[in-house]
Amino acid sequence: MPTVVVIGYVWPEPASSAAGSRMLSLIRLFQMQGYQVVFASAAEKSPHRFDLPSIGVVEQSIVLNCDSFQPWLQALSPHAVLFDRFMLEEQFGWRVAEACPAALRILDMEDMHALRHARHETVKADNTCVANVVAAERLNNDLAFREVASIYRCDLTLVISSYEMQLLQQHYHIPEALLCYCPFWQSGPYAEVPDFAARAHFMSIGNFRHAPNWQAVLWLKQQIWPLIRQQLPKAELHIYGAYPPPKATALNNVREGFLVKGWASDAVAVMQQARVCLAPLQFGAGLKGKLLEAMQCGTPSMTTSVGAEGMSSDNAQCAWSGGIADSALPFATAACALYQDEEAWLSAQQRGYRILTERFSEQQAQRVWQLLQRLLDESPAERNIRRHSNFTGQMLQSHAYRSTRYMGQWIAAKNRNNHD
């Protein structure tokens, strides 16, 4: 049985984050094609992690800056190695190239870290509500230098957002052959969902460790929710998310109807109970799993242009499953209208179903696999020719891997001496 090794940034938590759901979908994609998946991570095993062995995935704890990695990987002799985010390629890429030079090297970006960082800096520096426009100099940040270099060093990079596919090719001039558009693929809307009358209140959900989610909670608390409560004094906002810090739970206020619930053991259930999902994301990147799940649950949503990015044919109001607004008052006004107007609510629900069908059906997985299979089926000679045609990638691999390798070996030697 062919093997693929996934080097994970964290152990997957599909119930906590969109990143966890995406990783699980990639694992299952390889499994459906007959691959044994080995998931390796240097992270601590978290309480909400998915039980990978229950679906036949082999778990392996690994250590950063440790020479034990190469013989372990070499013994497995994987057909492919998938890096979960560019930081893992930086850390382990040279070790993979040394131990298994013939293995296909795949990078899964998750969201584009450089874009998220640039937008965060824009919000902080320019006092803008939503950073949907970012200056070129902010896009050319240190994270971009590292992230783009990692893309060039890999055989293929999975890009989750159509907007980021365009940005990588048009702004950073990365060859299309190095990129694969790989969004979420969903099973479609759930068969039975509560109707308008059976639902009540607003909800918001997102891992509190993710900076855009925390910023959204603050914007809700400080500006948006007071405006909604002026129009709907009996409405409540239920805020869910994994790992709420004390500063988040301190925002809970029953009198204001601002209820910080924390971890949701069943995200689908709480999403289906709500009438409207609020996701006022001021910055961020990638695709928003919470908004796709809202569509599956038949729950219309209010979000920003950043939140809706890459998730419909365009970001016009008429194309979204709810409403889009980039400042507090229009956001609150549209949210209240959506909450009270059953006809508008049903229309938004149907638009969400269309987005799922047109943009995120399971046919996307078939398209992604066709490209992966073509690369996996390459002969060693074909792979060698293709890699040599990527001079920029070879140059970056030579320089970066050399420096990273020497640093890693120095740390490994230091650790051995300290242990002795």
Helices and strands as residue ranges (DSSP letters): E 3-8, H 18-32, E 36-41, G 52-55, E 58-61, H 69-76, E 80-84, H 86-99, E 104-108, H 113-126, H 136-139, H 142-153, E 156-159, H 162-170, G 176-178, E 179-181, E 202-205, H 211-219, I 220-224, H 225-231, E 237-240, H 246-249, E 258-262, H 267-273, E 276-279, H 289-296, E 301-303, H 305-308, G 317-319, E 322-324, H 328-340, H 342-359, H 363-376, H 380-389, H 391-419
